[in-house]
Amino acid sequence: MEQSLSYIINQLGEEREQYFGAVSPPIIQSTNFCFDTVQDMRNRLKEEFCAPFYTRGYNPTVAIVRKKIAALEGAEDCMLFASGSAAIASAVMAVLKQGDHVICVKKPYSWTTQLFQTLLKRFGVETDFIDGTNPQNFERAIRPNTALIFLESPNSMTFELQDIPAVVAIAKKHGITTLIDNSYATPLHQKPIEMGVDIVCHSATKYFSGHSDVVAGAVCGSKPFIDRLFSHELMTLGAIISPHDAWQLMKGMRTLPVRMQRVNETTARVVSFLENHPKIQKIHYPFSKKHPQYALAKQQMKGCGGMFSIQINTDDYDGVERFCNHLNHFLLACSWGGYESLAFPVCAFTDTKDEYTYETPWNLVRMYIGLEDANELIADLHQALDRV
């Protein structure tokens, strides 16, 4: 029977009779768990993945959050990590071996790029970065040794999408594993496993946490895959989330639906304002009717969240900086998904326009909409754009 969203975030995995009827599950902070006899210890070692032995492997507080995220994604199981980067790297390494080939969409998260371009390259893994907006580009890039297709839909800077079912069909035809970073959409807005994707990763730092006070990652997939991920990458590399951070993550997830609803509504108003502003050259937002993949976004996403990018209509490098410096209700910061609205200008990468060599346009500012009042945010953007 399908579990409701309300049940998952408020009740699933919370066996209150096991911890004195406490309404809020306790933080089981202990690193170690003891046994009455050697036989008890021997038996527990055989099931270390699913019962307490040593907190690097299994922790009761972490286990509650694992169940909730797996249920939200419609996955058989979930493993938590110390960051989104750790989750993605561990999941990717669980799939690949020396000499394999990867097809990855262009412009994924920067540390995903580093994983493929630098770290895995040292171990004989080759990666092609392709334009993922055309599914046939994946077909054309396949080699005999292609083992993984890595998706990020939408990506987190210019918000290109992939046609997920179409790419999955190509991958299945060739026996290739698919993995997607679903951090932007969350399982509330996009269900990759229902579309046939094998592995789903998250930066749980973002919307799952929602309060900018936890760094965490999640990998969702089949039970056999998560079992293998546990036995090798998690236990060997040890990039685990702490019980306290898991507890914080659980608190954040309680309000995930209401936060996402508020963010969606406010963002729609802010984007509508910016689309008609003469100092905005271009806006990158999948649910904008001006987005070239708007129809696809509406087809495979239920909502779009609060992150988008704007290109400011100016040739003045300093003008972009003035816009950002005069924002009063947007913090200049790099992450997203919390309660606070943010601005991240890519011109921060270099001191001058002449030094800027990145693929993303220098006049692009990534914006994130938090829980503030829409009218205040619009007024703030209006006065800051007057500085350009």
Helices and strands as residue ranges (DSSP letters): H 5-10, G 16-19, H 38-45, H 60-73, E 77-81, H 84-95, E 101-105, H 110-114, I 115-119, G 120-123, E 126-130, H 135-141, E 146-152, H 164-174, E 177-181, H 186-189, G 193-195, E 199-203, E 217-221, H 223-229, I 230-234, H 235-237, H 243-254, H 256-275, E 280-284, H 294-300, E 307-312, H 317-325, E 331-332, E 342-345, G 346-349, E 364-368, H 374-385
